[in-house]
């Protein structure tokens, strides 16, 4: 009896999982796709346009750098 009941629960779990999977696939099928070549070109253009605002590429002016040492270390 217990084996029969767990078999029904497993079957219903499998059905529920399959329904969730189908629903997710339907959602993903509606997503607009673009070609990788276009996406990479857009990304390169964006990086080029915003490079001048990137502190890792351009550096931080010494006057605006909050991590600049105020005084040199004299312990050494």
N, C-alpha and C positions, 0 to 999 in steps of 0.2 A: 504494500500500500504506500509506504513512504517512498519507495523507488519510483512508483508511478507518479506520485505527486511532484517529486523533484524533476522528473522527466518533463512534465507539463510546464514547470517553472522555467526550465532551461529552454524549452521550445519558445515560450513567450518572451524570454529574454533575448533569444536569437531574433525573433520577429521584431521586437522593439529596436534592437541594434540595427537590423537591416533597414528599418524605416528611417532611423536617424541618418544612416549612411546615404540613403536615397535622397533625403531632404538636403543634406549637405552637398551632394553632387548636383542637385538642381540649382542650388544657390551659386555654386562655382561655375556652372554652365552659363549663367547669365552675366558673368563678369566680362567686361569689355577687355579684349586682349590687344596688345600692340606687339610689333616685331621687336626682337632683341636689338637689331641694328638701330631702330628709331629710339628705343629706350636708352641705349648707350650714347647715341648722339645728343639726346636731350640732357643726359647726365653730364656729359663733357661740357656742353654749352653752359649749364648751370654752374659747374665748378669754375669755369673760366670767368663768368660774370661776377661770381662772389669771392674770387680768390683775394681781391684787394681788401676784403673785410675779415680775412682769416688770420688770426694772430699767430698761428703756427707757421704760416707761410711768410707773413710780412714782418713778424716780430712785434714786440710791444715797446713803444717809446719809453725811455728811461723815466721820464717825468710821470708817466701813468702806471708804471709797474709797481703794484703793491708788495711784491716779493723782493724788491731790490734791498740789499743790505743798507741800513741807515749809516752804520759805522763799520769800519773794518774790524776784524777780530784781532785783538792785541795779545791774546794768550799764547799764540804760537810763538 
